[in-house]
Amino acid sequence: MFNVIEKEMQWRKDQGLPERFDTMRKCKPVVAVGAKEPLGGQTMMADYYHGIDGLGNVHHTHPHHTSPLETWSHLFDAPPPATLLSSIAVSAAHTNPASHTDLFTPSNRHSPHEILRILEGNPVDTITLIAIGPLTNFAIAAAEDPKTFMKAKDVIVMGGTIDEPGNITPVGEFNCIADATAAARVYALTSPTPMSTMPPMAVPSSLPPYPKKDKIGDRRLNVIMFPLDVTTPHTLRRDEVEAKTKSLIEKGSPLAEWVGAFLSATFQKSESLYHGHEGGSTSMALHDVVCIWYALTSSTRPQSWEMKRGEDIRVETQGQWTRGMCVVDQRDMKMLDNDDGESQVSGDTGGWLSRLRGNRVNRCVGTPGARMLALLLLDTIFG
């Protein structure tokens, strides 16, 4: 992606057009390598839908827009003991001074450690974490240093489904199923008593249990969940993409060609899998983009976003057919008052009626408008 954006900026400059991408140039993102496998269960891939590269196999179909592996993979290697910087400085920076690109900064830290570094180096409630994939890296970071991880202002999560069908199983959404154990562990930090919703481990875990409340403090993690229920209606249609990119592709825009190529593959896959998808009306859901939209606009337009707050949403980690399912108590029952948060109360298996147990997840149920996002996205990218 960064390679294509660099080409696009040069093309725009040659055409006398604004180069844009000002924010990326002003504040280069740090890129770190994360976990290779989930905490629980087998590694799941979505290559049947997104291709082996996650972008409709565009690296194979359009190799001229792809940086060879050998030109960038070394950027994430641990630095040698002696470099232009002293070994002490390199250890502190965890970056290779000779390996910075124009658009991003590669990190030699493991992603969970990079997350903790950023949280540790900033005041409480100033960093928002956004997960548009499985929660493995967040769970590892939280297990290593829960007090630092809890400094996050918000943890925005694209994942799960409540009332809508799943997209991998009848009840499961991909990100939640791909590492249900990680999701359960992260959500547990929203609870007044995190141990009350921690997942049972079928095999010995490499992650320790969370410390008791007196070690973590009274602070809870503020998870904001964006399930399929709210993200699926936000769609991008094939005819909208073609209308925006056709003339740009003809003029030689590298970005328009690249985006058009991998989205074309996605639309073709949608046509082959789902009823009602054909021609220009074929669409894809902008699940991940909804989360970014919220992060960018919720502070200035909070009235445009509707939330259900403090829901006891738990993630099933053991079910044969229901792994990754988000379970919500929809019974019309009164909460119990004779509960200390630790002892088993008769008639309340699992602590669903306890005020001191269970998760407290905030769930988005309304956005500024499902049809607004696609055109906003295309205009932001291409102008």
N, C-alpha and C positions, 0 to 999 in steps of 0.2 A: 504494500500500500504506500509506504513512504517513497519508494522508488517511483511509483506512478505519479504521486503528488509533486515530486521534484520535477519530473518531466512536464507535468501540466503547468507548473509555475513558469518554467522556461518558455513553454509554448505561448502562454498568455502574454509574457513579456515581449516575445517576438511579434505578437499580433497587436501590440500596443494596448492590451487589455489590463485591467487591474489584476495583480497576481493573487490577491486575497490570502486566505489561510493566516491572517495576521496573528490570531491567538496562538496558533501552533508555533509560529516563529518567535513570538514574544516569550512564551512559556513552554519550552520543549518538554513533551511527555517523557517520563522515565519508563523504560520497557524492561521487564524482568521475566525470567523463565519460572513457571510455576510447577506444581506437582505433576508427576507423570501418570499417576493412577489414583483412583478414589480411595477414600478411607474404608469403605465397605462395598462388597460386591465386585462384579467384573467391570472392566473398562467398557464404556458404551461410546459408540461413535454415531454421528449423524451423517456419515458419508453417503448413505443411500439417497439422501435428500440434497445435501449441500456439496457433495463431491469430496474427494479425498483431501483436497486442500481447504475445504470449507467455503470455497468461492466458485462452485460450479465447475471445478477443474480448469479454471482460467489459466493457471500456471502451465498447463499442457497445451491448451488451445491458443494461447497468446504468449508464448515464451519471450517475445521481444519486450514485454512489460514486466518480466520477472527477473529479479536479481538472483544470480546463481548462488547456491547454498554456501559455497566457499567464500563468497564476498561478505557475508554477514554473520555466519554462525559463530565465528571466533570472537565476535564482539562480546559475547556473554561468558567467555571463559574466564576463570580466575586469573588475575594478573600475576606475572612472574615476580619472584622476590625482589629483584632489582630492576627498576624502571627509571624513567626520568624523574619521577618523584621518589622520595625516600620510601622504604618499605613501610614505615609507620604511617605516612600520609596515604599511601595506596590502601593500606588496611582500613584506614578510617573512611576513605572515600568509596572504596569498593567499586571503582571504575578504572578502566584502562585509559590513560590520558591520550593514547594514540588512536582511540577507536570511537570518537564521537562523530556523529553524522550531523548534517545541517538541521534535521527535523526531529530527531529524538536522541535521548541519552540512554545508552544501554547500561544495565546494571549487572554487576557480577554477584549480587546477592540473590538468594532464592526469594521468590515473590513474597512469601509470608514474612520474611525478614525485612524486605523493602517496605511492606505495609506498616510493620511495627516501627521502622525507622522514621517514616513520615509522621505517624501519629505521635511518636515520642518527641519529635522535634517541633511540634506545633501545639498551641494552647488547646485545651479541651473545647469541644463543640465548634471546631473550625474546619475539620476535615470530614467530608462525606465520602463514604465508600459505596461503589456501585458494582453489583455483580450481575453480569448478563450471561453467565455460565454457571456450572456447578460451584458449590460453595466450599470446595476443598481447601483452597488457599486461605480463605477467611477462617475456616475451622482450625487449621494448623496454627495460624497466627494467634487466634484466641486461646488455644490450648497452651501455647508457649508463654504468653504474657497477657492473661485476661484483663488485668487492670489497665494496661496500655491500650489494648484493643477497645475497651469500653470508653475510651476518650472520644471515639468517633461521634460526630453530631448525629448522623443518620447512616443506616446501612440499607441502601435501596436494592431490592432483590427482584429480578425478573425470574419468576419461577412458580410452579405449582398451579393448581386449579381447584376451585371450590365447588361450584355448581355446574360448570361446563365440563364436557368430556375431555379426557386427556388427549395428548397428541402422540404418545408412544404406546400407552395402554389405555383401556377404557377409562381409567381413573388417574393416570399419571402423566405429568408433563416432563419433558426431557431433562431439564436442568435438575429437577428435584429427584428424579429416578437415578440419574447418572451418579449422584452421590447423596443418597438419602441420609446416610449417617452424618455427613457434614452439615446438611441442612438442619437436621434435628439438633445437632450440637450448637449451631449458631442461634437458632430460634430459642434454645433453652436459656440463653443469656438475657432474654426479655422477661424471664419469669422472676417473681419474688423469691422463688426457691429453685434455682437452676437444676438441682439434682432431681427434681420431681418429673422432669420431662427428658432427661438425658436418655439416649437410646441404649438398649442392652446390646452388648457386643457378642456376636456369634463366635468370633475368634478373638484372641488377645489383641488389644489395640496398641498401636504405637503411640497414641496420644493419652496423656494422663487425664484423670477426671479433673473437673474444675475444683479449685480450692473452696472451702466453705465461705459463706457469705461474709464473715468477719474479715476475711483476707481480700475479698474483691471490693467490699464496700457496698453501699446502698444503691449505687448507680446501676441502671438497667440499660441494656442495648436497645436503641430505638430502630427497630426493623420496620421498613415500609415495603410491603409486599405488593408486587404487580403480577397477579395471576393471569392465566389465559382469559378468564372472564372479562377482564378490562382491556387487555392488549389485543385480542383477536379482532375486534371490530375495526382496528386501525390498519387499513390495507393500502398497499401500493399496487396500482394496476399496470398491466403491460402497456396499454395505450398511453398512459400518463408518462411513462418512462420514454417511450419512443417519441412522443411529441416534444419532450424536453431535450433529448440527446441526438436526434436524427441529424439536424443541421450542424451540430457541433462535431459529430463524427465525420461528416462530409468535409468540414473545415480542418480536420486533423487533430482534434482534442484528444490527447492520450487518456485523460480521465473519463471522458464520455465513452470512448471505445471500450475501456476496461470495465467500467460499471455496466455498460450495455451488454457486454459479453457474459459476465457472471449472473446478471439478473435474467438474461434470456434463458440461461440454463435452468435457473430456479423456476421460471414460469413454465418451461417445458415439463419439468418434474411435477409441478402442481397440476398441470393438465392430465398427466398420466395417473395421478393418485386420487384426485378428488372430483366428485360430481359437481357440475355447474361451472367448471373452469374451462373456458375455451375462448380463443381469439383475443381481442383487445381487452375483454373483461377479466381475463385471467389475472389473479392477484396473489400477493403474498402478504402475510401479516407482519407488521412492524413492531414485534414484541419488544425487542431491545431498545428501539428508538424511543418508545414511550417513556421508558425510565430516564433516558437522557433529557428528554423534553421536560419531564417533571423537575429534574435536578436544576435545569437552567431557568425555569420560569416560576417555580412554586413560591419563591420568596417574594417576588414582585406581583404575582397574581394568585395568591393563595385561595381566593374565592372561586377560582376556576377548577379547582381540584377537590373532589369529594372523597372523604375517608371514613372507613369504619375503624374505630380506634379500640385498642386493647383486646382484640379477639384472641381466644385461646385456640390457636391453630397449631396442630401437632403433625409431625411427619412420620408416617408409617415406615419402619425400616426393616421389618421382618416378614411381611406377608408374602405368600407365594404368588398371589395375583395382584396384590395391592401395594407392593413396595413403591415408595415415593408418593403415595396418596396423602393429600392434606386433609386431616380429620378435624372437623369442627362440630362441637356439641350443639345441635339444633333443637334439643328438647326444651320444652317450656317449663323449666324447673327452677325453683328458688335456690339461691346459694346458701350454703351451710355456714353457721356461725360457730359451731362447737368443733373447731379444727385448729390444730397448732401448726399445720403446714408440714408435719413430718409423720405423724401417726396415721395408720389406716383407719378411715371412718366407715362404719357400717353403712352400706347402701350407696357408697360413693367410690366404687372401684376406679382407680386411676386418678382420683382427685379432681374430677371434672367440675365438681360443685364447690371447690375450695377457693376462698379468696386469697390464699397464701401459696397455692400451687398452680401449675398450668402456665402456659405462655401468654404473653401480652403483645400480640403483633398488630401493627397498623396496616390496614389493607385498603388500597386504592380501589374505589368503585365508580369513579366518574372523572372525566378529563375535559379539557376545553372543547373537544369535539373530534369525533373519529375521522371525519373527512378533511379536517384542517391539516392534519399532520403530513400527509403525502406531498401536497403542494409546497408546504413550508420546507420540507426536507429537500426537495428537488431545487427549489429556489435558493436555499442556503448553500448547496453544493455547487450548483452551476450558474447561479445568478439569474 
